[in-house]
Amino acid sequence: MLRLAAAMGVAPEAFWRLSLKEWRMLTQTPRGTAPLGREGLARLMEGWPDGG
């Protein structure tokens, strides 16, 4: 769990202060929301080009 928190950008001291409810809110996907697929990513990339 600490590795996942670190990958999410949560500092170790902040991780240890999280309640179980806060941890669940950070790690659960909202109900009814599917992960972004290739088509959705392509649309986002078209609408928000990197400029690089």
N, C-alpha and C positions, 0 to 999 in steps of 0.2 A: 504494500500500500504506500509505503514511503517512496518507493521508486516511481510509482504512478504520480504521486503528488509532485515529486521533483520534476517529472516530465511535463507536468501541467504548469510549472512555474511557482509552485507553492514552496516557500522556504521551510526548512525543517522545524524551526521554532514555531512557525505559523501552523504547520501540520499538527504538531503535538497539542496545540490549543484548540483544534477543531473538535466540535462535538460530533457524535455519531450522525446526528441529523444533518449537520452541515456537510459532513463527508459524503453522505448519500446524495445530497442536493448537488454537490460538485461532480459526482461521478455517474449519476443516472441521466439517461437521455429523457427528455420530456415525452410523456405519453402521446402517441399519435404522430410523433415526429420521426420520420425515417432519416437515416444517414444520407448525406449528400452523395449522389452518384456522379458518374462521369458526365452525363448530360447537364446536370445542374452546375457542375464545376465549369464546364465549357461555357455555359451561359454567363456565369459570373466573370470568367476571364475575358469574355467579349465585352461585357459592360464595364469592367474595371480593369483595363489593361495595366500591365506592370510598368510600362514606360522604360524598361531596361533594355 
